[in-house]
Amino acid sequence: YEMNEINKTLYIPLYGKAKVSKMGIILNDKTAETIWDENAVSLGRKSKSKWLAYFMAMRARVFDDWVRQMLSENSDAIVIHIGCGLDSRVSRIGPVNTMWYDMDFPEVITERKKFYAETAHYRMLSGNAADPMWLTQIPAGKAAVIVMEGVSMYLTPKELEGLFEMLEERFSSLCLLMDVYTGLGVNLTRFKNPIHEVGVTKTYGIDDPAVPLGTSGIRYVREHSMTPSELVAELKGFEGFFFKTLFAGKFAKKLYRMHEYQYGY
C-alpha cells in the first residue's frame, strides 16, 4: 500500500502528539499513543524534532479548546474536521450527541478506517478540500463548527474561496478556525519544512485574512495564538525558553498564523 506525499505527512503530527501525550503535558491523546506504538513509520530527522512535536501538540490543543468553546455556545452545531488525517480530536473532545464529520483524501480515509469506526454520531468522508462536492454528503441548513488544521497551505487562493462559498451556501451559520502560512512563511519553508522530507513542495500563503472570503458573507473575526503562554509554561527551563524563541516569538508570527471566521452569528 503506497501513500502519496501529502498523506505521508499524516504520520508527522501523529508522532508528535503521541510523544507529547506520553510526557503528560499540553495534549492528552491516548489514541495517538496507541496508533503510533502499533504502527510507527520511519520519519526523517526534522519530522521527529521534539520542538516540532511540542508545537503540533500545542496547535492541536488550541483547536481542541476552541471547538469545545464553540460547542458550549452552539450545542446543536455539527463539527466538520477538514483534513483530519489520523487525528483523534473526535475522541479527545468526546461529544456525546454532536454529529461529527471527519474528511480527508480517499486514501487517508482508507488508512484512518483501520483505527477508527463510524458510529451514529461519527462519519468519515472521502473528498478533497479543493473540490467541495463532498459537502453534499452533509445535511444542509445546520450550524457548523469547522476545523481546517494544516490544510489551507495546500489550496490555491481560488480553491479556498470556492470552499468558503460552498460552506456559506450549505450551513445556516458557521464558525471556522484555520492555520495559514504567510507569504514569507511559504518562501522560508521552502528550505526548512519537514513536509519536504516526504516530498511535498507546493504550498500557498495568505497575508490578508480576507483572501478566502471572495463574495461570501463570511467574515474574519480574529487571530488566535497557536502558542498560548499558559501552554508554553508547561515546558520547563531551557526547553520553555528555547521553544518560546523558536515558535512563540514575533518572527514565528510573521510565518504562520491562525484565523477565525464566522457567518450567521
N, C-alpha and C positions, 0 to 999 in steps of 0.2 A: 504494500500500500504506500504510494508516494504522495506526500503532501507537497503542495506548491509553496513558493517562498513566503507569501503572506501568512499562510497557515502555520508554517514553522514558527512564526512569531508568537503563536499561542502559548508555546511552552516557556517563553521567557518570563512573562508575568506570572504564570503558574508556579514556576520555580521560585520566583521572588516572594510571592505571597506565602508559599509553603515554608520557606526559610524563616521569614519574619514571624509567622504564626507560631512556629516551633519555639521561637525565642520568648514568646509570651508578651510581645509588645505590639502596639499600633493596630494590628488586624488579627481577629480571631477567625481562622479559616481552616477548620479541621478537614474539610473536603479537599482543599488544595493539598494539604499534607498527605492525605491518603492517596490521591491520584498520583502525585509526584513519587511517593515512595514505591508505588507499584508499577509506574510507567516512566521512569526517568529516561529522558533522551539526551544525547550528547549536545551540549551547548558550547559556544565559543567563550573565551575568557571574559570579554566585555559583557556578554549576556549574563554571566554569573557574578558580576560585580555586586558586592554587598550594598554599595551605595545605591545602585540601581534597584536592588531588592527593597531597600528601605523606602525609596521613592515610589515604587509601584504599589507597595502596600499602603503607603500614605495616601496616594492618589485614589486608590480603591476605597479607602476608608472615608475620604471626603465625599465621594459619590454615594457611598452607603448611607452616611449620615444625612445627606441631602434627600435621598429617596425616602428615608424614614420620616423626615420632617414634612415632605410633600404629602405623603400618605396620611400623616396625622391630621393634615389640613383638608385633605380630599379623600375621605375614607372609601368613596365609591369609584375612585380612579383605577384604571388598569395601568400596569407597568410594561414598558417595552424597552428591552435592552438590545440596542443595535450594535452588532459586532461583539457578541457575548463571549466568543472563544470558548475556553473551558472554565470561565469564571463561575464561582458558586454564589454570586450575590443573592440569588433566589433563596438559597439555604441560609446565608448569613442574616438576611433580613427576615426571613421566615414569615411571609404574610399568611395569615390564616385564611381569609376569604378574598384576597386580592387576585384578580386574574392576571397572570404574569406570562409575557411572551419573550422568549429569547430568540434572537435572529442572527444568523451568520451564513456564510457561503455553504452550499450543499455539502462539500467535503468536510467542512468544520463540524457541521451538524451531525454527519455520519460518525465522526470521531467522538463528538460530545455524547451521542446516544450510548456509547459504551459505558459512560459513567453516570448518566442522569436518566431518569424515567419521567415520562409525561404523566400528569395527574389531571383531575377535573379542573384544577386551578393553574395548571402549568403546561404551556405548549412551546415546542421548539419549531421555529420556522426557517426554511431554507430560502435564501434570497441574496440580493446584492444591494447594498445601501445606495449604489449609483443608479439603480433601476427600481423605483419604489413600488412596483406592481405587487410585491409580496404583502404590502399593507392591506390589500383587498381580502386577505385571509382573516383580518381582524374586524369584528363588527364595528361599523361606523357610528358616529354620534356620541361617543363616550368622552369622559375626561381622561387624559393620558399623562402619565409621568414617564418621560423618555430619557434614557441614558445613552449617550454616544461616547464611549470610552475608547480612545485610541483608534478612531475611525476617520475623523474629518480630514486628517492629513493625507489620506489616500484618495480623496474625492476632489475633482476639479471644482472651481467656484460654481460653474454651471450645474454640475451634478448636485452640489449641496443645495443650491437654490431650488432645483426640481424636487428634492426630498422635502424641503421645508414647505413648499407649496402643497405637496401631496398630504403632508401631515396636517396642515391647516384645513384642507378640504375634508379630511376623514374624521376629525375629532371636534367635539363641541368646545373643548378647552384643552390646553396642554401647557406643561412646563417641561423644558428640556435643558439638560446640562451637558456640555461637551468640552473636551480639551482640544486645543488647537496649537499648531506651530505658528510662529510669526514668520514673516518673510526672511528675517535674519536667521531665525531658527532653522528654516529649511536649508539656507545656504551653509550654515555651520554644521548641521547634522550630516551633510554630505560626507564629512570627514570622520565624525565621532560616533555615529549612531549604531548601536548594536544590531539594528534591523538589517544592516548591510552584511553582517556575518551570515545571514540566511538568504541574502540575495535580493532584498527589496531596494530599489533605488529611487523611484519617482515619488516625491511627496510634495504637498502643496501647503502654503502658509496663508494665514489671514491676519492682516494688520488692523483692519477695521471690523469690529464685531457686526456691523450692519451688512457685510458682504453677502451672507447666505439669505438675507431677507427678501431680496427681489421685490416682487409686487405683493408678497403675502402680508397679512395683517399681524404677523408675529412680531413681537418687539424684544429688543435686547434689554435685559433687566440689570444685570450687574456682573462683575467679575468675582470669582471665588479664588481663595488661595489654595493651592494644592499641597502646601506645606504649612498648615496652621501651627502657630507656636506651641500650642498645648501638645500636639503630636510630636513635633521636633524635640520637645522636652523629654520624651520617653527614651531618646538616645542620650547616653551618658558621656560626660567628659569630652575627650578628644573627638569621639565619633559624632557627638552632637555639634561640636564646633565645626568640624570638617564638613558635615552634611549641610549645615546652615550656609556655609561659604559656597558650597558647590551647587546646592539646589534651592536654597531659600533666600538667596540674595537678590539684589537689583538686577544683576546680569541674567540670572535664570529667568526672570520675568520678561526679559527682552526676547527670549527664545520660545517660551512655552507658556500658555495661559489657559484659563478655564472660564467659559462664558455661560451664563444662564439666560434662557429666553422664555417668554410666556405669550400665551394667546388666550383671549377669552376670560381672563380673570378680572 
